[in-house]
Amino acid sequence: MTKIIVATRTSKDQYDNCIEKLSDIDCEEVSCFYIVCNVRKRNQKINKKTIVTIFDPNPTRPTSFNLVLDKIRRRNKQEHLFTFSKEVEVKAEHIQSLFKELNENVIVMGYELSDNILSNQEQALYSNGAQQETGIAYWVPWNTCALWNMYYLTGKNRLWFDEICEKENNQLGPLVININGRLIVTDYEGMEDGLAIARLLTLYNNNNLKFRRLKYKGQSLNWNLPDDDNNKLKQKKKMARKNIVLSTFMGIRGYSIEQLRNARQ
């Protein structure tokens, strides 16, 4: 049976909480776990499955999952990759449901998320694109909760998260966004997941390839974030800039928004 590698990333002060979370998503389809963290740890076991900690001094940077992709390729096995944030209320049955629906032509599947920070009005405002339709960043699954197909993890045209998604590497300077009527300065960063999907669609140039962002039994998954003032503002900036950031990065790389639109399923 094809297996799933589960990967997450966290800071060292949240490492123990992350380990605890892994027990909630263990199921027979999972082969092992990877944690990207700014602490060095020996391999350990949970329910007879190995937890591998990969050291990264900045584990929450957009491209840190590339370290996991490197490990997967060295394993030389056909395994899907499930990425998630420990703040998402994801359980084993959520992974199993995605696994059952995944087929060769689907690059990635993921769930819609509902956080505890944004109001419904804010969520609708930030997700809207220029024509009051859902913006491109909200079409795609995010690494916050996504199952990447094993067929696109290895080979010449394989999944990779672009370094342009890190603000230190794109030289685009500050981005000014509107949050609740206030102009706030943020950065062009993130949306590495959406950009990776656009890249794979361009490389394969196959109209049959799709991606899916869906609800679980009609419901979005809960995304429970720290709700202090700093984290509230951080989340609002992140959600408000997503469409601008992804469209900008796609323009720089020459990826087609129309191609991305046509691949929605």
C-alpha positions in Angstrom: 0.0 0.0 0.0 1.2 3.5 -0.8 2.1 5.4 2.3 2.1 9.0 3.4 5.0 11.0 5.0 3.7 13.6 7.4 5.7 16.9 7.8 5.4 20.0 9.9 7.6 22.8 11.0 7.9 24.6 14.3 10.1 26.6 16.6 11.9 24.8 19.5 9.7 26.3 22.2 6.7 24.5 20.5 8.5 21.2 19.7 6.8 19.2 22.5 3.4 20.5 21.5 4.2 19.4 17.9 5.1 15.9 19.0 1.8 15.6 20.9 -0.1 16.7 17.8 1.4 13.9 15.8 -0.4 11.3 17.9 -3.7 12.8 16.7 -3.0 12.2 13.0 -1.3 8.8 13.2 -3.0 6.2 11.0 -2.0 3.1 9.0 -1.4 5.1 5.9 1.3 7.1 7.6 4.9 5.8 7.2 6.9 8.3 9.3 7.0 11.9 10.5 9.3 14.8 9.8 9.6 18.0 11.9 11.6 21.0 10.7 12.8 22.8 13.8 15.6 25.1 15.1 16.7 22.4 17.5 18.7 19.2 17.0 17.0 16.0 18.2 17.7 12.3 17.8 15.2 10.3 15.9 12.4 9.0 18.1 9.3 6.8 17.8 5.6 7.3 18.2 3.3 4.3 17.8 6.3 2.4 16.2 6.8 5.1 13.6 9.9 7.2 13.3 9.9 11.0 13.9 12.8 12.6 12.1 13.8 16.2 13.2 15.5 18.2 10.5 17.5 21.2 11.8 16.8 24.6 10.2 17.8 27.8 12.0 14.6 29.4 10.6 12.1 26.6 10.3 9.0 28.7 9.6 10.5 30.3 6.5 8.4 29.6 3.3 10.9 27.2 1.7 11.8 25.1 4.8 9.8 22.1 3.5 12.5 21.8 0.7 14.6 20.0 3.4 11.8 17.4 3.7 11.7 17.0 -0.1 15.4 16.3 -0.1 14.9 13.6 2.5 12.0 12.0 0.6 14.1 11.7 -2.6 16.8 10.0 -0.7 14.3 7.4 0.6 13.7 6.3 -3.0 10.1 5.2 -2.1 6.8 6.1 -3.6 5.1 8.1 -0.8 2.8 11.1 -0.7 3.6 14.1 1.4 1.1 15.6 3.9 2.2 19.0 5.2 0.4 20.7 8.1 0.5 23.3 10.8 0.0 22.1 14.3 -2.6 24.9 14.9 -5.0 23.2 12.4 -7.4 20.8 14.0 -6.5 18.0 11.6 -7.1 14.3 12.5 -6.3 11.0 11.0 -9.7 10.8 9.2 -9.0 14.1 7.4 -5.8 12.6 5.9 -7.5 9.4 5.1 -10.3 11.2 3.2 -7.8 13.1 1.1 -5.8 9.9 0.4 -8.9 8.1 -0.9 -9.7 10.9 -3.3 -6.2 11.5 -4.6 -5.5 10.3 -8.2 -2.6 10.5 -10.6 -3.8 13.7 -12.2 -4.2 15.7 -9.0 -1.1 17.5 -8.0 -2.2 18.4 -4.5 -5.4 18.4 -2.4 -6.0 20.4 0.8 -8.8 21.7 3.0 -10.3 25.1 3.4 -9.5 26.6 6.7 -11.3 28.9 9.1 -9.1 30.7 11.6 -10.1 32.3 15.0 -8.6 35.7 14.1 -10.5 37.0 11.0 -14.2 37.9 11.0 -16.4 36.5 8.2 -16.3 40.0 6.7 -12.5 40.2 6.8 -12.2 36.7 5.4 -14.4 37.6 2.4 -12.6 40.9 1.9 -9.1 39.4 1.9 -10.0 36.5 -0.3 -11.7 38.5 -3.0 -9.7 39.2 -6.2 -10.0 42.3 -8.5 -13.3 41.2 -10.0 -14.9 40.3 -6.6 -14.4 36.7 -7.3 -12.2 34.5 -5.1 -8.6 35.6 -5.6 -6.0 33.2 -6.9 -4.3 32.6 -3.6 -7.6 31.2 -2.3 -8.0 28.8 -5.1 -5.0 26.7 -4.1 -4.3 24.4 -1.1 -1.8 25.8 1.4 1.0 23.9 3.1 -0.9 24.7 6.3 -2.9 21.5 5.4 -2.1 19.8 2.1 -1.5 16.3 0.6 1.0 16.4 -2.2 0.9 13.6 -4.8 3.9 11.3 -4.9 4.0 11.4 -8.7 5.2 15.1 -8.5 7.8 14.7 -5.6 10.6 13.1 -7.6 11.9 13.2 -11.2 13.1 16.0 -13.4 9.9 18.1 -13.0 9.4 17.7 -9.3 7.9 19.8 -6.5 10.1 22.5 -5.2 9.4 25.7 -3.2 10.8 28.7 -4.8 13.3 30.9 -2.9 11.6 34.0 -4.3 9.0 33.5 -1.7 11.4 34.5 1.0 11.6 38.3 1.4 15.4 38.2 1.6 15.6 36.7 -1.8 13.2 38.7 -4.0 14.3 42.3 -3.5 10.8 43.6 -4.0 10.9 45.8 -1.0 7.9 46.6 1.3 4.3 46.0 0.3 1.6 48.4 1.6 -1.8 46.8 2.3 -5.1 48.0 3.7 -6.3 46.4 7.0 -9.5 47.7 8.5 -8.9 51.1 6.8 -5.3 51.4 8.0 -2.4 51.3 5.6 0.0 48.6 6.9 3.5 47.8 5.7 4.3 44.2 5.1 6.6 42.1 2.8 6.3 40.1 -0.4 6.7 36.7 1.1 4.9 33.3 1.3 2.5 31.6 -1.1 5.3 29.1 -1.9 2.6 26.4 -2.2 0.5 28.3 -4.9 3.7 29.2 -6.8 4.8 25.6 -6.7 1.5 24.4 -8.2 1.8 27.1 -10.9 5.3 25.9 -11.7 4.3 22.3 -12.0 1.4 23.2 -14.3 3.8 25.1 -16.5 6.4 22.3 -16.6 4.0 19.5 -17.4 1.7 21.7 -19.6 -1.0 19.0 -19.3 -4.6 20.1 -19.3 -5.6 17.0 -17.3 -3.6 18.1 -14.2 -5.7 19.5 -11.4 -5.5 20.6 -7.8 -8.3 20.7 -5.2 -9.2 22.8 -2.2 -12.2 21.4 -0.5 -14.2 21.2 2.7 -14.5 18.1 4.9 -18.1 17.0 5.1 -19.2 20.5 4.3 -17.0 22.2 6.9 -13.8 24.1 6.9 -11.1 22.8 9.3 -10.5 25.0 12.4 -7.2 26.9 12.4 -6.6 27.9 16.0 -3.9 30.6 16.2 -2.6 32.5 19.2 -4.9 35.4 19.6 -2.7 38.1 21.2 -2.5 41.4 19.4 0.8 40.7 17.7 -0.4 37.4 16.3 -3.7 38.9 15.2 -2.0 41.6 13.2 0.5 39.0 11.8 -2.3 36.8 10.6 -4.3 39.7 9.0 -1.2 40.9 7.1 -0.6 37.4 5.9 -4.1 36.8 4.7 -4.5 40.3 3.2 -1.4 40.1 1.0 -1.8 36.5 -0.3 -3.4 37.4 -3.6 -1.0 40.3 -4.3 2.0 38.2 -3.4 1.1 35.1 -5.5 0.1 37.1 -8.6 3.3 39.1 -8.3 5.5 36.0 -8.0 3.7 34.3 -10.9 4.2 37.4 -13.1 7.9 37.4 -12.3 8.3 33.7 -13.1 6.1 33.9 -16.2 3.4 31.5 -15.0 -0.2 31.7 -16.3 -3.1 32.7 -14.1 -5.4 31.3 -16.7 -3.7 27.9 -16.5 -4.0 28.0 -12.8 -7.7 28.8 -13.1 -8.3 25.9 -15.5 -6.6 23.5 -13.1 -9.1 24.1 -10.3 -11.3 21.1 -9.6 
